Amino acid sequence: MLAWRFWRQICVTPSFAAADALVYSRPGVDNWLNLLETPSDKSYAIAVSLSAVFGVVGIQHFYLGRWFEAIVDLGLAILTVTLFLLGEPMWALLVGAIDAIHTFIVTIMLLTGSFRDGSGKLVCYPGQRLK
């Protein structure tokens, strides 16, 4: 009980929104959430096209500024080709399937407007309303 009171005093600050209405806000958290709900500067059409055509290589992640995910995708694509050339088709198919499934999920997330760029902003489809 004492911990709850302390948490409420530290993390929740009251502010008056209307005449008698008391609204609680979390300092820092609300501003961060508002930043995330801003649309990305990146083009939706370019991101979806890159994901659909070159998705297995990870080009869409480079475009969106998601560098770690882009390097992992590129590495998986190179590993798939390398395993095929080394005569390990079963391992190559497994790695290629993992990369293809990841690409499919990313493409669906882009199409539905629920994918974020490297800055944490939503890549919005045309006419998408943000909360």
QUIURZI-V677644 format. One record per residue. N is the residue number from 1. RES is the residue in one small letter. OMEGA is omega as a letter, one per 40 degrees, with the letter a starting at -180 (none if undefined). Layout:
N|RES|OMEGA, N|RES|OMEGA
This chain:
1|m|i, 2|l|i, 3|a|i, 4|w|i, 5|r|i, 6|f|i, 7|w|a, 8|r|i, 9|q|a, 10|i|a, 11|c|a, 12|v|i, 13|t|a, 14|p|i, 15|s|a, 16|f|i, 17|a|i, 18|a|a, 19|a|a, 20|d|a, 21|a|i, 22|l|a, 23|v|i, 24|y|i, 25|s|i, 26|r|a, 27|p|i, 28|g|a, 29|v|a, 30|d|i, 31|n|i, 32|w|i, 33|l|i, 34|n|i, 35|l|a, 36|l|a, 37|e|i, 38|t|a, 39|p|i, 40|s|i, 41|d|a, 42|k|a, 43|s|i, 44|y|a, 45|a|i, 46|i|a, 47|a|i, 48|v|i, 49|s|i, 50|l|a, 51|s|a, 52|a|a, 53|v|a, 54|f|a, 55|g|a, 56|v|i, 57|v|i, 58|g|a, 59|i|a, 60|q|i, 61|h|i, 62|f|a, 63|y|a, 64|l|i, 65|g|i, 66|r|a, 67|w|a, 68|f|i, 69|e|i, 70|a|a, 71|i|i, 72|v|i, 73|d|i, 74|l|i, 75|g|i, 76|l|i, 77|a|i, 78|i|i, 79|l|i, 80|t|i, 81|v|i, 82|t|i, 83|l|i, 84|f|a, 85|l|i, 86|l|i, 87|g|i, 88|e|a, 89|p|a, 90|m|i, 91|w|i, 92|a|i, 93|l|i, 94|l|i, 95|v|i, 96|g|i, 97|a|i, 98|i|i, 99|d|a, 100|a|i, 101|i|i, 102|h|i, 103|t|i, 104|f|a, 105|i|i, 106|v|i, 107|t|i, 108|i|i, 109|m|i, 110|l|a, 111|l|a, 112|t|i, 113|g|a, 114|s|a, 115|f|a, 116|r|i, 117|d|a, 118|g|i, 119|s|a, 120|g|a, 121|k|a, 122|l|i, 123|v|a, 124|c|i, 125|y|a, 126|p|i, 127|g|a, 128|q|i, 129|r|i, 130|l|a, 131|k|none
